[in-house]
Amino acid sequence: MALAGLYRRVLPSPPAIEFASPEGKKLFTEALAGGTVEGFFKLISYYQTQSEPAYCGLATLAMVLNALAIDPGRTWKGPWRWFDDTMLDCCEPLEKIKSQGITFGKVACLAVCNGAQVETFRADQSNIQDFRERVVSCASSEDCHLIVSYNRAILNQTGTGHFSPIGGYHAEKDMVLILDVARFKYPPHWVPLSLLWEAMNTIDKATGHLRGFMVISKFQKATSVLYTMSCKHKDWNVVAKYLTEDLPRLFSSENLKDVNDVLCVVFRSAPSNLRDFIQWIAEVRRQDDGGIVLSEEEKGRLALKEEVLKQIRETELFKHMMGYLEFERSLCKNLAPLGYKDSLADIAANVCCQGAELLTGKSRSLNGCCCKDIRLLKSVCKEPVTVASGTVTTDGAEQMIDMLIPSSETKPSCLCDFDQNSCRGIPPSIGDGLTVLLFALPQDTWLGLKEEKLQAEMKGLTAVDGLPTLLQEEVLHLQRQLHYLKADLNTTSSSS
């Protein structure tokens, strides 16, 4: 016998006032006259209901990213680039979010890796007046939106942790409009700002941290995101802890003499899945979305990524990294350091797996990836490879996809393992990824080094201030991700 299930919930009122009620409409009309629902119209244009009971954080973020007109750089369905909650998986596997929900820090991480500018405030890092001022600022503008993480129980609602965006503010009543993304449960509603603050000033038992709010905005100029830190693999927290907590202690226990010694400690002591933590972002499209012809937008995005790649390879840190990798290869010629493979075939296969993940929303290991017939659509050595093509099999159905691969003009080196004929167009490799990972580490990482001269050298090599603008933005993007992940090492959840 099938269960009848639930059809919505009665909104507890007070304290809430339903948006569509006569009183709710009156509050909206007065707030509109006061200029504090300007952000509402963009948000309501992209209002969506979370597609899973635990996807409140994902639906809220997708709604805000679309409202800010941030281009996801990848297709949703058909030829359309669009944010949907099922696409937001760069910081946590969707299957895990579906069963456990998502934490405050992971939502912030997702916002960063999808191209947004984020300011986070847990309740102990702010106060009610600061919160009120930021609500007013975002409600009076279309340039930023505010997401709240709160405990529903404080509002006499069923459930515990929840995420939703704020759609407006009524100054005289000191009330905020919550555009609840769990629309199957509660409609949009007004609540007293002081009560919402109380609901945010609660402990998430899954993490031990207070809840809070975040302000999401769009960067004033286009950002090139070539690399990201991924938490989709098992034990990502072990890697994050190693990079942020264990490394300084390791340095203090070793007598290191030069940069190569430092790199040996960093990578020989690293967890085996470090290679899964730093990944370059593939741009994947179904082949029927445009064949092998690159649009001007695609060419522009590829050009930005290729410039970042070029800038990485011009740094002194990259030169040290390549020296270290050549040293490691000389010790063990048949094994790639940290399990990486830099052949173009391996890179294309890995990208094809990313394509399968994007198309299905499911994580796949390289060994279990259903990709075949991978081929290159441009010559490897005469010009940089920009497109690889393959077939992804999902649920028994085959789909041809193209993967856009950035590359950079580089002199022959050990990076050219896939071809010994003076290759020049080299796609992202182990050296690039590990270099940007070192740039992303906090400067105090090197304080444990005993030799002051070596400590100063490492600080100089990894300093961000002197980097070219594009690369600097890339590194700052990764630093923000690492910051949010470090603050969220004890993970689990929030759900509707």
N, C-alpha and C positions, 0 to 999 in steps of 0.2 A: 504494500500500500504506500503510495507516494505521500510525502509530507507536504502540507499546504504551504509551508514557508512563511515569510513575513512580508507584508506590504507596508513599507514605510514605518515611521514612528511618529507619535504625537510630539511636537516640539514643546518642551517644557517652558511655559510662559506664565508668569515671569520665571527666570530673568530675561529670556530671549523674547524678541518681537519679530514675528515672521515678516520678511521683506514685502510679500505681496498682500499683507493685511492692510486695512485702512490706516492704522497707526504707522505701519512700516512705510507705506507710500508717503505719508505726511512727513516722516523723518527724512526720507530721500529727497523730497521736494525742497525742504528747508536746507538740507546739506548741499543740494545742487545750487541753491541761491547763494550759499556761503562759499562756494568754490572748492568744497572738500570731497567731491566725488569725481574729479577729473580723470583719475585713473580707472574708474569703474567701467567706462565705455570700452576701453581696449580690452580689459579683462572679460567683460561680459560677451564680447565678440568671439572669444575663444574659450568660453566656459565649457568644461567637460566633466562628465561623471567618471570617477575612477573605475577602471575596467575590472578590478579585482578588489575584494574586501580589504586587502592590506596595501593597496597601491595609492593611498592618500597622498603620500609624499611625492610619488612619481606624477600623479595627475596634476597636483598643484604646481609642480615645477614645469611640466609640459605646457600648462595653461599660461604661466608667466613668461616662459621663453617665447611662445607664439605671440603673446601680447606685446613683447618687446621687439618683435620682428627680427629675431636672431635666426639666421639661416643655419639649419642643422648640417648642411654640407653632405647629406646623404638622403636617399629617397625613402619615403614612407611606403607608398603604394603607387604602382604605375610610374609616371615620370615625376610625381609630386614630392618635393622636399617639405617636410612638415614634422613637428614634434608630436609624438604620441607617447603615452605612458609606457607602452611596450617597447619603446626604443631606448629607454634610459637605463642602460645596464653597464656603463663603463666603470662603475665603482662597486657593483655588487650584482651577482647573478640574479636574474629575474625569478628563478625557481626559489631561491632563498628568500627574496623579498616577499614572494607570494605566501610563503609559509610563516615567516617571522616578522615581516614588516621591515622598516628601515629607520635608521637613526638620524638624529639631527646633523651630525657631522657628515654622514654619507650623502644626505640631500645637498649639503653645501658643496661637497666634492663633485657630485653630479652636475651642479650648476656651473662649476668652474670648468670641468672637462667638456662641457657643451657650449663654452664660449661666453659665459656671463661673468659680470663683475659682481662679487659677493662680499657683503659685510655681515658677519655673524655676531650675535649678542645673546649669550645665555643670561638667565635672569640675574645671576650674581655678577655679571659684567656690565650691568646697566641698572636703571631704576625706572620707576613708573613715569616720571616726568620726561626722561630721555625717550622712553618708548612712545609717549604721547606726541612728542615733537617729531619723531620719525614717522609716525602714523600720519600726522598732518602733512608733512612734507611729501610723502608718497601719494597720499589721497588727493593732493592739490596738483599733481603732475602726472604726465603720461610717461615720464622718463625712468621711473623706478616703481617697483611693486614690493610689498611687504608680505612675507610668509610667516605665519605663526605656528609654533609647535606647542600644543597645550593638552591638558588633561580634561577630557570631556566631563568627568564626574563633577568637577567644580561648577559646571554650568547645569548640573542636574540632568545631564544627558547620559545615555547608555554608552558603554565603551570606556576606554582610557586614553592612551596617546593618540593624537590626531594632528594632521597638517591641513591647512587651508590658507588661501590668500585673503588679504583684507581689501575690500572693495570701496570703502568710504568711511567718513568720520562725520559725526554730528557734534559740533562744538558745544552748543548750549546744553545738550543732554549728556555730553561726554560719552558717546556710544560709538562703537565701530560696527561696520557691516562685514560679517563673515560670509564669504562666498563658498559655502561648504561643498567640497567636491564629492562627498558621499550623498549625492542627491537622492539616491534610492532610500536614504534613511531620514535625512532632515533637509528642508529647503534652506535657501539663504536667509540669514537672520541678523538682526541687530542685537548686540549685548553691551552692557556697561564696560567701558575700557578698564576700569579698576578690577572688575571680576575676571576679565580675560587675562590681565596681568597676574592675578592670583592663580589662574589656571596654568600659566606659563611658569610660574615660580614654584614648580613641583618637581620632584625627582623622578626621572625615568628609571625604574627599578632594574631594567635590563642593562643599563650602562653605569648607573650611579651618578650621572650628571643631571644638572638642572636642565629643563627645557628652555625655550627662548624664542627669538625671532631673527629673521635675516632679511636684509634689504638687497634685492636683486636689480641690477641695472645692466644696460648694454654698454660695451666699450665704445668710445667715441669714434674709433677707427677699427677697421677689420683686423682681427687677430689671426695669426697663422698658428694653428695647433698641429704640430708634427708628432709630438710624443705625449703620452699620457701615462699615469700610474694606475694600474689595474688591480682591483681587489676581487676579481672574478674567480681567481684560482684559490685552491685550498691553502690555508695557513698564510694568507697575505699579511696577517697581523704579526707573524713571526718575522717576516722581512721588514715591515715597518719598524718594529721594535729594534731589530738589528741595526738598521740605518740610523735611528734617532737616539737610541740609548746604549746599545752594546759597543758600537764602534769607538766612541771616546774612551771607554774603559779598556778596550783592546789596545788602543794606542798607548795608554799610560803604562801598560804592562810589557811593552816591547821597546827595545833599543833600536830604533830605526834611523838609518843614515841618509837616505835619499828618497826621491819621489817614487822610484820603482819599488823600494821596500814598502812604502805606504800602500801602493796599489796592490802589492802581493797580499798584504794583510787584509785589505778591504775585500778583495774578491776570492781569495783562497778560503777565508773564514766565513764567507757569505752562505746563507741557506741555499739549497739547491734550486729553489724556485725563484731566485732573484731575477732570472731571465724572463719570468712571466710578469714581473712587477712593473718593469718599464717597457712599454710597447709603443710602436709607431702606429698612427691611426691611418687605416686604409680607407680610401673612398671607394665604395662599391656601388655598382648600378646593375640592374638587370639589362641584359644586352639589347632587349627590345626598347629600352628607354632612349636609344639614340645611336645604336650601332657602334662603330669604332671611331666615329667622328667626335672630337672633343669640342664642346661648346666654348664660347669665350669665357664664361664664368668658370668652367672647369680648368681651362688653361690658366686663368688668373690665380685660382687657388693652388694649382700645381706649381706655378711660378713662385708664389710666396713660400711654399714648403721647400722648394728646391733652393731658394735663397737662404733659408734657415739652415739647411743641410750644408750648404757651402760655407756659411759663417761658422758652423760648428767645426768644420775641418780646417779652418784657418786659425783656430785658437792654439795656444801653446799647450793647453791641457790635452787636446786631442793628440798632439804629437807625442806627448808622454804616454798617452793611452795606447797608441799604436806601437810604441816601443815595448811597452809591457806585454801586449798581446803577441808580438813577434817573439819575445823572450819565452812566453808560455808555450807557443807553438814549437819553438826549438827544443823544448824539454819533452814535449809529447806531440810529435808530428801528426799522429793519426787522430788526435782528439781536439775538437774545437773547444776553447775555454768556455766554461760555464754552460756547456751543452749547446752553444749557438752554432748555426750553420749559415754561412754567408753566400752560398751559391744562389744564383738568381732563381733556379728551379725551386730550391727550398723556400726562398722568400715568397715566390709566387704561390706556392702551395699553402704557406702560412696565411697569406693574404686571402686566399680562396676560403680558408677556414673561417677567417673573420667575416667574409661575405656570407657564409652559411649561417653564422651566428646572427648577423644583422637581419637576414631574411626570415629566420625561424624564431629568434629570441631565445635560443638555447645554446649553452656553452658546449663546444666540441673540442676534444683533444686533437692534436695534429694527426696522431695515428688513426683516430676514428673519424676523421673528417671525410665526408662523402664528396670529394672533389676529384675530377678527372679531366683528361684532355686539356691540360693546362698548356697554353701556348703564348708566345710573345708576339705582339703585333707591330713591333719595331725592331730594327737591328740593334744588337747589344753594343757593338763597338763603334759603329759609324756615327751613331747619335744616341743620347740617353734613352733608355727604355721608359716609356710613360704609361703603357697599357699592357696588361696581361689578361688573357681570357681563359675561362674554365667553365666546367659544368658542375653545378651543385645539385645533389640529389637530396630532396627533403620530402619525407613521408611518401616515398615511392615516385615522386614526380621530379623530372629533371628541368633545371632552369639554367640557361647560359648567362653568365655574368662577366662583367669587365671590372678589373681592378686598376685604379689609377695609381701608378707608382712613381713618386718623386725620385729624382736622381741628381747627381752633382758631378761636374767636371773634376776629375781627380787623376793625378798621375798614377801610373801602375804601382801597385803595392800588394801587400798580403791580402788586401780586400778583394783582389781580383782572382780569388780561388776558383771562381766559376769559369774563367777563361784566361788563358795565358797569353793571348794575342794583343797585348797593350790596350786592355779595356780602359775606357775613360768615363763612361757614364755609370756611376756606382750608386745603387739604391741604398736606403738606410741599412746600417749594419751594426754589428756588435759594438764597434768602436764608437759610433755616434751615440748610441743609446746609453752606454756606460759613461760617456763624457758628460752628457746633459744630466745624468743622474748625479754625478759628483758635483756639478754646478748647483744642483737643487738642494744639496745638503746644507744645513745651517752652518754658519761660519764658526760657531763654537764647537763644531765637530772636531776641529783640528787642535783645540786647546790641550788635548791629552798628549800630544807629541812632546817628547822630552827635549828634543833639540830645538832651541828657539829659532835658529836659522831655518830649519826645515818647516817649523810651524808657520813662520812668516811666508815661506815659499808656497806652501799649500794654500794659505789664505789668498795670496796674490794670484795663483793659478785659477782658483775657483771664485774670485771676486766677480760680481755681476755688474757693478757700476760701469766698468770700462767696456762692456760688450756692445756690439752693434745693436741698434734698437730692436730689430726683429728677434734676434737671439735672446736678448734681455727679456723681452716679453714672453718668449717660450719658457725660459728658466723660471721667471716669476710665476707663470701659470703652474709649473710643476711644484714650486715651493708652496704655493697656496694649497695645492692638493695634499702635499705631504703634511702641512700644518693641520688641515682638517682631519686627516687620517690619524695623525699622532694623538690628537685630542679625542679620538673616537676608537682607540685601540680595543677597549672593552665593548664589543658591539652587541647589540642585537636590535631592539625594535621599537616600532610605533605602528599602530594599526587603528582602523576605524572603529 
